[in-house]
Amino acid sequence: MLLPYFQKGGIEAGCDEAGRGCLAGPVFASAVILPKDFQHPLLNDSKKLTEKQRDLLRPIIEKEAIAWAVGSYSPEEIDEVNILNASFLSMHRAIDQLTTKPTSLLIDGNRFKTYRSIPHHCIIKGDGKYLSIAAASVLAKTYRDDLMKKLALDYPAYSWQQNKGYPTKAHRAAIKKYGATEHHRMSFRLLAE
């Protein structure tokens, strides 16, 4: 059972990213503030859910959340600042857009760049522990997947509708055959040794 909050008082925003290990496409992040009494039997770490379950949860999270937002960093920006910083900064972009100001941030993972003066708590595997981080993981993943499916229409050779930009055999074979696109992250090792 996922926990409703880290601390009883205050307004917590759960934050998570999607697409950090991809070879193509932006990295996405989401910040979500849920009501303290929010519960949903399906909500969990987005990686443990099917695509259908994530798509079912997204409108529920968007409707029930006190506030939610999604931010992203483009492949060019990732190449400029590196993927770790891009992950933090896409979370910052999401937090920037929240209509309710959080008093603390719950971050999935073990590192984060402080956002303004809002205290944060890094929680390893937080998307499997706290509802707000799980909700953020669902939004980040579904928004990113939707974009990759759209991009796949213009670049069918790379099978992004299936691999979503991750380094699968088929994706790497397409890069080897057709080269990289403007959506690939040039700072990443695009081809296996």
N, CA, C and O of each residue as an XYZ file, in Angstrom:
772
protein
N       0.850     -1.203      0.000
C       0.000      0.000      0.000
C       0.888      1.257      0.000
O       1.775      1.400      0.841
N       0.638      2.151     -0.943
C       1.427      3.382     -1.043
C       0.995      4.385      0.030
O      -0.173      4.442      0.414
N       1.950      5.164      0.496
C       1.688      6.122      1.571
C       1.119      7.431      1.019
O       1.525      7.894     -0.047
N       0.157      8.031      1.771
C      -0.474      9.262      1.280
C       0.414     10.503      1.421
O       0.253     11.463      0.667
N       1.353     10.495      2.383
C       2.227     11.649      2.564
C       3.478     11.265      3.346
O       3.530     10.225      4.001
N       4.486     12.134      3.259
C       5.759     11.971      3.959
C       5.648     12.612      5.343
O       6.071     12.038      6.347
N       5.065     13.822      5.371
C       4.808     14.539      6.634
C       3.348     14.972      6.643
O       2.792     15.338      5.608
N       2.734     14.926      7.824
C       1.305     15.192      7.911
C       0.939     16.635      7.520
O      -0.030     16.858      6.793
N       1.703     17.587      7.997
C       1.403     18.994      7.703
C       1.981     19.416      6.359
O       2.796     18.704      5.773
N       1.552     20.578      5.877
C       2.150     21.151      4.668
C       1.595     20.590      3.368
O       0.749     19.696      3.356
N       2.100     21.142      2.283
C       1.638     20.761      0.935
C       2.804     20.109      0.200
O       3.775     20.772     -0.167
N       2.692     18.808     -0.007
C       3.769     18.051     -0.656
C       3.497     17.847     -2.139
O       2.388     17.486     -2.534
N       4.518     18.082     -2.952
C       4.434     17.753     -4.375
C       5.353     16.570     -4.634
O       6.543     16.622     -4.324
N       4.803     15.510     -5.202
C       5.612     14.369     -5.618
C       6.174     14.655     -7.000
O       5.464     15.173     -7.862
N       7.450     14.320     -7.222
C       8.101     14.595     -8.509
C       8.797     13.346     -9.034
O       9.445     12.616     -8.284
N       8.652     13.115    -10.331
C       9.345     12.000    -10.969
C       9.584     12.337    -12.427
O       8.939     13.220    -12.993
N      10.545     11.599    -13.041
C      10.859     11.824    -14.453
C      10.646     10.546    -15.241
O      10.503      9.463    -14.673
N      10.626     10.691    -16.567
C      10.524      9.536    -17.468
C      11.410      9.777    -18.685
O      11.482     10.889    -19.207
N      12.076      8.729    -19.121
C      12.858      8.818    -20.351
C      14.323      9.139    -20.164
O      14.998      9.563    -21.102
N      14.818      8.939    -18.951
C      16.217      9.265    -18.687
C      17.181      8.380    -19.488
O      18.212      8.853    -19.964
N      16.842      7.107    -19.632
C      17.735      6.174    -20.317
C      17.508      6.053    -21.815
O      18.085      5.176    -22.459
N      16.676      6.921    -22.378
C      16.351      6.845    -23.807
C      17.457      7.433    -24.683
O      18.241      8.273    -24.242
N      17.498      6.978    -25.915
C      18.446      7.516    -26.897
C      17.828      8.671    -27.679
O      18.539      9.493    -28.257
N      16.496      8.721    -27.691
C      15.793      9.744    -28.476
C      14.653     10.352    -27.664
O      14.110      9.735    -26.748
N      14.315     11.580    -28.034
C      13.196     12.274    -27.401
C      13.606     13.023    -26.143
O      14.692     12.802    -25.607
N      12.734     13.910    -25.674
C      13.005     14.680    -24.464
C      12.929     13.798    -23.214
O      12.428     12.675    -23.261
N      13.434     14.326    -22.104
C      13.165     13.737    -20.801
C      11.972     14.530    -20.261
O      11.942     15.757    -20.364
N      11.000     13.836    -19.690
C       9.802     14.477    -19.144
C       9.813     14.334    -17.627
O      10.367     13.374    -17.092
N       9.205     15.284    -16.944
C       9.032     15.183    -15.498
C       7.662     15.732    -15.134
O       7.083     16.544    -15.854
N       7.165     15.267    -14.003
C       5.887     15.777    -13.538
C       5.968     16.071    -12.045
O       6.737     15.448    -11.312
N       5.165     17.026    -11.618
C       5.006     17.351    -10.197
C       3.505     17.274     -9.895
O       2.693     17.846    -10.622
N       3.148     16.571     -8.833
C       1.730     16.368     -8.502
C       1.494     16.600     -7.011
O       2.205     16.063     -6.161
N       0.485     17.408     -6.718
C       0.028     17.597     -5.334
C      -1.338     16.918     -5.230
O      -2.303     17.334     -5.871
N      -1.402     15.873     -4.417
C      -2.661     15.138     -4.242
C      -3.322     15.533     -2.933
O      -2.642     15.937     -1.989
N      -4.659     15.417     -2.869
C      -5.314     15.602     -1.566
C      -4.803     14.529     -0.592
O      -4.490     13.414     -1.011
N      -4.717     14.856      0.690
C      -4.181     13.911      1.688
C      -4.997     12.618      1.763
O      -4.474     11.571      2.144
N      -6.269     12.694      1.402
C      -7.121     11.491      1.492
C      -7.244     10.748      0.152
O      -8.057      9.832      0.026
N      -6.443     11.137     -0.841
C      -6.534     10.497     -2.156
C      -6.129      9.032     -2.073
O      -5.120      8.688     -1.457
N      -6.924      8.180     -2.700
C      -6.611      6.757     -2.799
C      -7.072      6.252     -4.149
O      -8.111      6.679     -4.652
N      -6.309      5.347     -4.741
C      -6.781      4.630     -5.925
C      -6.106      3.263     -5.922
O      -4.882      3.173     -5.830
N      -6.910      2.187     -6.025
C      -6.347      0.834     -5.900
C      -5.300      0.492     -6.966
O      -4.454     -0.376     -6.753
N      -5.359      1.165     -8.092
C      -4.466      0.861     -9.208
C      -3.138      1.624     -9.143
O      -2.125      1.168     -9.673
N      -3.156      2.792     -8.487
C      -1.996      3.682     -8.549
C      -0.746      3.049     -7.954
O      -0.744      2.578     -6.816
N       0.319      3.052     -8.753
C       1.604      2.486     -8.353
C       2.682      3.097     -9.247
O       2.391      3.896    -10.137
N       3.926      2.707     -8.994
C       5.047      3.067     -9.857
C       4.635      2.759    -11.298
O       4.201      1.645    -11.590
N       4.768      3.738    -12.199
C       4.291      3.573    -13.584
C       4.932      2.386    -14.297
O       4.332      1.813    -15.206
N       6.147      2.015    -13.893
C       6.833      0.873    -14.527
C       6.154     -0.453    -14.196
O       6.328     -1.440    -14.911
N       5.377     -0.472    -13.105
C       4.678     -1.701    -12.692
C       3.268     -1.781    -13.283
O       2.539     -2.745    -13.046
N       2.897     -0.766    -14.050
C       1.553     -0.719    -14.641
C       1.630     -0.973    -16.138
O       2.663     -0.743    -16.766
N       0.528     -1.449    -16.701
C       0.454     -1.602    -18.155
C       0.148     -0.230    -18.763
O      -0.266      0.695    -18.064
N       0.358     -0.122    -20.053
C       0.047      1.131    -20.747
C      -1.434      1.477    -20.568
O      -1.790      2.639    -20.373
N      -2.275      0.473    -20.636
C      -3.723      0.664    -20.479
C      -4.055      1.205    -19.076
O      -4.889      2.099    -18.932
N      -3.402      0.658    -18.057
C      -3.631      1.127    -16.681
C      -3.161      2.565    -16.503
O      -3.829      3.368    -15.851
N      -2.004      2.888    -17.087
C      -1.491      4.271    -16.995
C      -2.445      5.240    -17.681
O      -2.723      6.319    -17.158
N      -2.950      4.851    -18.860
C      -3.875      5.714    -19.603
C      -5.199      5.894    -18.865
O      -5.850      6.931    -18.995
N      -5.592      4.901    -18.102
C      -6.809      4.968    -17.289
C      -6.596      5.914    -16.093
O      -7.487      6.682    -15.730
N      -5.414      5.842    -15.497
C      -5.119      6.648    -14.301
C      -4.902      8.131    -14.601
O      -5.245      8.989    -13.788
N      -4.333      8.430    -15.770
C      -3.962      9.825    -16.061
C      -5.113     10.820    -15.886
O      -4.942     11.810    -15.175
N      -6.285     10.599    -16.509
C      -7.358     11.592    -16.308
C      -7.867     11.640    -14.862
O      -8.339     12.684    -14.413
N      -7.777     10.537    -14.139
C      -8.200     10.511    -12.730
C      -7.253     11.391    -11.906
O      -7.696     12.201    -11.091
N      -5.947     11.221    -12.127
C      -4.945     12.024    -11.410
C      -5.141     13.506    -11.740
O      -5.153     14.350    -10.845
N      -5.296     13.815    -13.032
C      -5.452     15.215    -13.446
C      -6.706     15.853    -12.845
O      -6.709     17.041    -12.520
N      -7.767     15.063    -12.700
C      -9.031     15.589    -12.166
C      -8.965     15.738    -10.636
O      -9.437     16.731    -10.083
N      -8.376     14.740     -9.962
C      -8.401     14.706     -8.494
C      -7.280     15.509     -7.830
O      -7.418     15.924     -6.680
N      -6.181     15.729     -8.540
C      -5.034     16.435     -7.943
C      -5.393     17.869     -7.586
O      -6.193     18.511     -8.268
N      -4.792     18.362     -6.511
C      -4.929     19.774     -6.140
C      -4.233     20.606     -7.216
O      -4.728     21.655     -7.628
N      -3.078     20.116     -7.661
C      -2.331     20.753     -8.752
C      -1.423     19.709     -9.385
O      -0.950     18.790     -8.716
N      -1.185     19.864    -10.693
C      -0.250     18.971    -11.397
C       0.335     19.718    -12.583
O      -0.279     20.642    -13.115
N       1.517     19.310    -12.988
C       2.148     19.924    -14.154
C       3.198     18.976    -14.718
O       3.705     18.091    -14.029
N       3.507     19.189    -15.995
C       4.504     18.382    -16.691
C       5.527     19.318    -17.312
O       5.159     20.336    -17.899
N       6.802     18.988    -17.191
C       7.876     19.760    -17.809
C       8.776     18.826    -18.599
O       8.776     17.617    -18.368
N       9.539     19.377    -19.526
C      10.447     18.515    -20.292
C      11.716     19.261    -20.673
O      11.781     20.488    -20.602
N      12.721     18.496    -21.079
C      13.992     19.021    -21.581
C      14.268     18.333    -22.902
O      14.229     17.106    -22.989
N      14.545     19.118    -23.929
C      14.725     18.591    -25.285
C      16.066     17.852    -25.416
O      16.953     18.016    -24.578
N      16.207     17.034    -26.481
C      17.495     16.368    -26.713
C      18.674     17.351    -26.786
O      19.753     17.057    -26.271
N      18.473     18.520    -27.425
C      19.546     19.532    -27.515
C      19.927     20.016    -26.115
O      21.108     20.155    -25.796
N      18.914     20.270    -25.289
C      19.182     20.742    -23.926
C      19.866     19.649    -23.102
O      20.755     19.934    -22.300
N      19.445     18.398    -23.305
C      20.072     17.269    -22.605
C      21.557     17.207    -22.970
O      22.414     17.045    -22.101
N      21.847     17.339    -24.265
C      23.240     17.298    -24.732
C      24.063     18.437    -24.129
O      25.268     18.299    -23.918
N      23.409     19.551    -23.857
C      24.085     20.727    -23.313
C      24.392     20.584    -21.820
O      25.494     20.909    -21.378
N      23.410     20.094    -21.039
C      23.567     20.109    -19.568
C      23.811     18.729    -18.962
O      24.112     18.640    -17.772
N      23.695     17.668    -19.723
C      23.772     16.247    -19.353
C      22.429     15.744    -18.806
O      21.607     16.528    -18.331
N      22.228     14.456    -18.881
C      20.902     13.885    -18.584
C      20.506     14.017    -17.113
O      19.328     14.203    -16.808
N      21.475     13.924    -16.197
C      21.132     14.055    -14.778
C      20.585     15.452    -14.491
O      19.535     15.602    -13.865
N      21.319     16.488    -14.961
C      20.843     17.863    -14.768
C      19.530     18.110    -15.495
O      18.651     18.797    -14.976
N      19.392     17.553    -16.693
C      18.149     17.717    -17.460
C      16.957     17.119    -16.704
O      15.853     17.662    -16.750
N      17.185     16.000    -16.009
C      16.118     15.381    -15.202
C      15.685     16.320    -14.081
O      14.493     16.533    -13.863
N      16.677     16.885    -13.365
C      16.362     17.822    -12.277
C      15.653     19.056    -12.822
O      14.653     19.511    -12.265
N      16.191     19.594    -13.929
C      15.653     20.848    -14.466
C      14.275     20.672    -15.099
O      13.477     21.610    -15.112
N      13.987     19.481    -15.623
C      12.621     19.254    -16.131
C      11.644     19.153    -14.954
O      10.479     19.527    -15.081
N      12.121     18.646    -13.805
C      11.281     18.675    -12.591
C      11.045     20.124    -12.175
O       9.929     20.493    -11.808
N      12.098     20.948    -12.232
C      11.950     22.377    -11.902
C      10.909     23.025    -12.815
O      10.082     23.814    -12.358
N      10.953     22.688    -14.107
C       9.970     23.255    -15.052
C       8.548     22.838    -14.686
O       7.612     23.626    -14.816
N       8.393     21.605    -14.231
C       7.061     21.146    -13.814
C       6.616     21.898    -12.557
O       5.484     22.377    -12.487
N       7.505     22.000    -11.569
C       7.172     22.687    -10.309
C       6.814     24.157    -10.573
O       5.899     24.701     -9.957
N       7.557     24.794    -11.506
C       7.289     26.190    -11.901
C       5.828     26.412    -12.277
O       5.266     27.476    -12.019
N       5.222     25.400    -12.885
C       3.865     25.552    -13.433
C       2.756     25.201    -12.443
O       1.580     25.397    -12.751
N       3.102     24.689    -11.266
C       2.060     24.303    -10.307
C       1.244     25.526     -9.887
O       1.801     26.581     -9.585
N      -0.060     25.375     -9.871
C      -0.943     26.486     -9.506
C      -1.045     26.642     -7.984
O      -1.475     27.688     -7.499
N      -0.657     25.621     -7.241
C      -0.577     25.693     -5.777
C       0.890     25.519     -5.412
O       1.544     24.595     -5.895
N       1.413     26.403     -4.562
C       2.829     26.326     -4.179
C       3.031     25.238     -3.127
O       2.399     25.272     -2.070
N       3.901     24.279     -3.408
C       4.179     23.254     -2.397
C       5.090     23.787     -1.284
O       5.881     24.704     -1.502
N       4.965     23.201     -0.093
C       5.860     23.576      1.013
C       7.012     22.579      1.119
O       8.015     22.852      1.779
N       6.865     21.419      0.466
C       7.989     20.486      0.370
C       7.831     19.606     -0.870
O       6.737     19.448     -1.413
N       8.969     19.037     -1.300
C       9.000     18.221     -2.516
C       9.461     16.809     -2.187
O      10.433     16.614     -1.457
N       8.757     15.836     -2.729
C       9.161     14.433     -2.608
C       9.732     14.025     -3.960
O       9.014     13.989     -4.959
N      11.010     13.722     -3.987
C      11.715     13.441     -5.233
C      11.994     11.948     -5.352
O      12.534     11.337     -4.429
N      11.629     11.362     -6.486
C      11.982      9.973     -6.717
C      13.465      9.907     -7.050
O      13.911     10.549     -8.001
N      14.231      9.146     -6.287
C      15.659      9.007     -6.556
C      16.510      9.427     -5.377
O      15.999      9.701     -4.291
N      17.829      9.477     -5.602
C      18.736      9.768     -4.490
C      19.417     11.135     -4.586
O      20.194     11.500     -3.703
N      19.131     11.900     -5.655
C      19.750     13.222     -5.812
C      18.771     14.208     -6.431
O      17.852     13.832     -7.159
N      18.997     15.488     -6.118
C      18.150     16.552     -6.678
C      18.876     17.882     -6.516
O      19.670     18.061     -5.592
N      18.597     18.809     -7.423
C      19.099     20.189     -7.307
C      18.002     20.998     -6.633
O      16.876     21.061     -7.126
N      18.329     21.612     -5.512
C      17.352     22.387     -4.738
C      16.566     23.338     -5.640
O      17.129     24.037     -6.483
N      15.261     23.340     -5.437
C      14.377     24.236     -6.189
C      14.016     25.410     -5.292
O      13.358     25.245     -4.265
N      14.458     26.606     -5.698
C      14.258     27.821     -4.889
C      14.618     27.497     -3.446
O      15.705     26.977     -3.198
N      13.748     27.784     -2.491
C      14.114     27.451     -1.102
C      13.163     26.401     -0.539
O      13.019     26.275      0.677
N      12.513     25.644     -1.428
C      11.558     24.626     -0.960
C      12.329     23.383     -0.512
O      13.096     22.819     -1.293
N      12.133     22.949      0.741
C      12.831     21.746      1.190
C      12.407     20.517      0.377
O      11.249     20.394     -0.024
N      13.352     19.619      0.145
C      13.020     18.405     -0.607
C      13.540     17.159      0.103
O      14.485     17.219      0.890
N      12.908     16.042     -0.189
C      13.293     14.743      0.361
C      13.487     13.797     -0.813
O      12.555     13.559     -1.581
N      14.701     13.253     -0.958
C      14.970     12.274     -2.007
C      14.610     10.892     -1.470
O      15.079     10.490     -0.405
N      13.782     10.179     -2.207
C      13.327      8.867     -1.766
C      13.619      7.840     -2.857
O      13.025      7.873     -3.934
N      14.544      6.929     -2.559
C      14.896      5.881     -3.519
C      13.685      4.979     -3.714
O      13.061      4.539     -2.748
N      13.358      4.709     -4.981
C      12.160      3.944     -5.355
C      10.880      4.570     -4.768
O       9.934      3.877     -4.393
N      10.897      5.897     -4.708
C       9.772      6.650     -4.144
C       8.470      6.459     -4.903
O       7.385      6.574     -4.333
N       8.589      6.159     -6.223
C       7.372      5.955     -7.033
C       6.630      4.672     -6.633
O       5.482      4.467     -7.026
N       7.290      3.811     -5.851
C       6.629      2.615     -5.329
C       6.291      2.750     -3.852
O       5.850      1.788     -3.222
N       6.500      3.963     -3.288
C       6.261      4.181     -1.850
C       5.215      5.248     -1.545
O       4.434      5.112     -0.603
N       5.206      6.330     -2.366
C       4.306      7.460     -2.086
C       3.365      7.713     -3.260
O       3.773      7.699     -4.421
N       2.104      7.943     -2.929
C       1.076      8.154     -3.958
C       1.401      9.328     -4.884
O       1.230      9.228     -6.099
N       1.871     10.448     -4.307
C       2.113     11.638     -5.143
C       3.252     11.397     -6.137
O       3.200     11.883     -7.267
N       4.287     10.645     -5.722
C       5.394     10.353     -6.641
C       4.919      9.371     -7.708
O       5.270      9.507     -8.880
N       4.117      8.377     -7.303
C       3.555      7.418     -8.270
C       2.702      8.154     -9.300
O       2.774      7.863    -10.494
N       1.898      9.106     -8.838
C       1.041      9.897     -9.735
C       1.912     10.692    -10.714
O       1.605     10.769    -11.903
N       3.000     11.282    -10.205
C       3.928     12.034    -11.066
C       4.578     11.096    -12.087
O       4.788     11.483    -13.237
N       4.893      9.879    -11.676
C       5.523      8.924    -12.593
C       4.563      8.554    -13.726
O       4.983      8.389    -14.871
N       3.289      8.425    -13.406
C       2.270      8.100    -14.424
C       2.136      9.250    -15.426
O       2.102      9.016    -16.634
N       2.062     10.480    -14.935
C       1.908     11.621    -15.847
C       3.150     11.797    -16.724
O       3.031     11.977    -17.936
N       4.330     11.748    -16.124
C       5.566     11.924    -16.903
C       5.652     10.858    -17.996
O       5.976     11.158    -19.145
N       5.360      9.619    -17.628
C       5.469      8.507    -18.581
C       4.423      8.622    -19.699
O       4.767      8.443    -20.868
N       3.178      8.910    -19.377
C       2.137      8.959    -20.410
C       2.339     10.142    -21.360
O       2.133     10.010    -22.566
N       2.742     11.298    -20.820
C       2.986     12.455    -21.695
C       4.171     12.186    -22.621
O       4.141     12.544    -23.799
N       5.208     11.558    -22.086
C       6.373     11.251    -22.916
C       6.021     10.203    -23.979
O       6.381     10.348    -25.147
N       5.317      9.153    -23.564
C       4.931      8.104    -24.517
C       4.068      8.664    -25.648
O       4.240      8.292    -26.809
N       3.143      9.557    -25.304
C       2.283     10.181    -26.323
C       3.128     10.939    -27.360
O       2.876     10.851    -28.562
N       4.124     11.677    -26.880
C       4.986     12.422    -27.798
C       5.778     11.458    -28.692
O       5.879     11.681    -29.898
N       6.335     10.396    -28.113
C       7.140      9.458    -28.894
C       6.286      8.759    -29.960
O       6.768      8.481    -31.058
N       5.022      8.477    -29.637
C       4.120      7.868    -30.630
C       3.847      8.842    -31.780
O       3.745      8.433    -32.936
N       3.729     10.139    -31.450
C       3.535     11.162    -32.483
C       4.775     11.264    -33.370
O       4.666     11.304    -34.596
N       5.950     11.305    -32.749
C       7.205     11.401    -33.502
C       7.411     10.164    -34.378
O       8.011     10.256    -35.450
N       6.921      9.020    -33.931
C       7.065      7.761    -34.680
C       6.366      7.829    -36.039
O       6.769      7.140    -36.976
N       5.338      8.641    -36.151
C       4.617      8.782    -37.430
C       5.521      9.392    -38.495
O       5.433      9.037    -39.671
N       6.399     10.323    -38.073
C       7.337     10.954    -39.010
C       8.625     10.154    -39.197
O       9.339     10.328    -40.184
N       8.909      9.276    -38.239
C      10.147      8.483    -38.282
C       9.829      6.999    -38.041
O      10.266      6.427    -37.043
N       9.075      6.381    -38.947
C       8.612      5.003    -38.695
C       9.737      3.965    -38.576
O       9.554      2.930    -37.936
N      10.879      4.231    -39.180
C      11.979      3.252    -39.193
C      12.511      2.926    -37.794
O      13.093      1.863    -37.583
N      12.308      3.847    -36.834
C      12.926      3.687    -35.509
C      12.032      2.975    -34.484
O      12.454      2.736    -33.352
N      10.805      2.640    -34.879
C       9.856      1.903    -34.011
C       9.599      2.578    -32.658
O       9.434      1.895    -31.647
N       9.564      3.920    -32.639
C       9.363      4.626    -31.371
C       7.997      4.353    -30.750
O       7.841      4.464    -29.534
N       7.004      3.996    -31.569
C       5.689      3.682    -30.989
C       5.804      2.466    -30.067
O       5.013      2.317    -29.135
N       6.789      1.593    -30.324
C       7.009      0.436    -29.451
C       8.078      0.721    -28.384
O       7.831      0.556    -27.189
N       9.275      1.154    -28.834
C      10.391      1.273    -27.879
C      10.447      2.611    -27.144
O      11.215      2.759    -26.193
N       9.647      3.581    -27.569
C       9.563      4.918    -26.951
C      10.924      5.624    -26.861
O      11.112      6.528    -26.047
N      11.869      5.197    -27.712
C      13.175      5.851    -27.719
C      14.231      5.130    -26.897
O      15.393      5.535    -26.885
N      13.833      4.059    -26.206
C      14.798      3.296    -25.402
C      15.753      2.514    -26.315
O      15.420      2.253    -27.472
N      16.933      2.138    -25.810
C      17.949      1.474    -26.639
C      17.683     -0.020    -26.893
O      18.419     -0.879    -26.408
N      16.636     -0.314    -27.648
C      16.353     -1.699    -28.016
C      17.242     -2.085    -29.206
O      17.848     -1.229    -29.850
N      17.302     -3.376    -29.476
C      18.070     -3.886    -30.636
C      17.569     -3.251    -31.929
O      18.354     -2.791    -32.758
N      16.230     -3.235    -32.084
C      15.617     -2.684    -33.305
C      15.931     -1.191    -33.456
O      16.219     -0.725    -34.558
N      15.877     -0.454    -32.365
C      16.160      0.984    -32.397
C      17.618      1.220    -32.813
O      17.900      2.061    -33.668
N      18.528      0.475    -32.203
C      19.954      0.640    -32.535
C      20.248      0.207    -33.978
O      21.084      0.806    -34.655
N      19.558     -0.831    -34.434
C      19.734     -1.293    -35.823
C      19.295     -0.205    -36.800
O      19.938      0.005    -37.828
N      18.192      0.492    -36.476
C      17.690      1.577    -37.328
C      18.671      2.756    -37.347
O      18.887      3.369    -38.393
N      19.261      3.071    -36.189
C      20.253      4.159    -36.136
C      21.458      3.787    -37.004
O      21.993      4.625    -37.730
N      21.875      2.531    -36.921
C      23.022      2.067    -37.711
C      22.720      2.169    -39.210
O      23.578      2.557    -40.004
N      21.486      1.814    -39.579
C      21.100      1.801    -40.992
C      20.794      3.192    -41.544
O      21.235      3.537    -42.640
N      20.031      3.999    -40.776
C      19.545      5.287    -41.291
C      20.238      6.508    -40.670
O      20.035      7.634    -41.123
N      21.048      6.285    -39.643
C      21.684      7.413    -38.956
C      20.787      7.989    -37.871
O      19.663      7.529    -37.667
N      21.296      8.997    -37.181
C      20.540      9.628    -36.098
C      19.614     10.707    -36.661
O      19.874     11.263    -37.728
N      18.545     10.995    -35.940
C      17.606     12.060    -36.318
C      17.851     13.282    -35.423
O      18.689     13.251    -34.521
N      17.117     14.334    -35.689
C      17.195     15.543    -34.841
C      16.671     15.254    -33.432
O      16.903     16.037    -32.511
N      15.963     14.129    -33.264
C      15.390     13.794    -31.948
C      16.309     12.917    -31.117
O      15.999     12.610    -29.967
N      17.437     12.512    -31.685
C      18.381     11.683    -30.929
C      19.274     12.552    -30.045
O      19.556     13.708    -30.358
N      19.706     11.967    -28.942
C      20.597     12.644    -28.000
C      22.038     12.335    -28.413
O      22.523     11.218    -28.231
N      22.697     13.324    -28.960
C      24.027     13.101    -29.535
C      25.098     12.832    -28.480
O      26.158     12.292    -28.795
N      24.826     13.203    -27.240
C      25.799     12.959    -26.171
C      25.718     11.517    -25.645
O      26.538     11.100    -24.827
N      24.723     10.768    -26.125
C      24.555      9.370    -25.710
C      25.293      8.449    -26.687
O      25.536      8.811    -27.838
N      25.637      7.274    -26.213
C      26.232      6.286    -27.104
C      25.094      5.630    -27.880
O      24.427      4.726    -27.376
N      24.880      6.086    -29.090
C      23.722      5.652    -29.876
C      23.861      4.229    -30.387
O      22.869      3.514    -30.527
N      25.089      3.819    -30.665
C      25.316      2.445    -31.160
C      26.044      1.631    -30.121
O      26.943      2.127    -29.441
N      25.646      0.362    -30.000
C      26.347     -0.542    -29.089
C      27.740     -0.746    -29.657
O      27.951     -0.608    -30.862
N      28.682     -1.072    -28.798
C      30.076     -1.295    -29.276
C      30.090     -2.387    -30.328
O      31.151     -2.725    -30.853
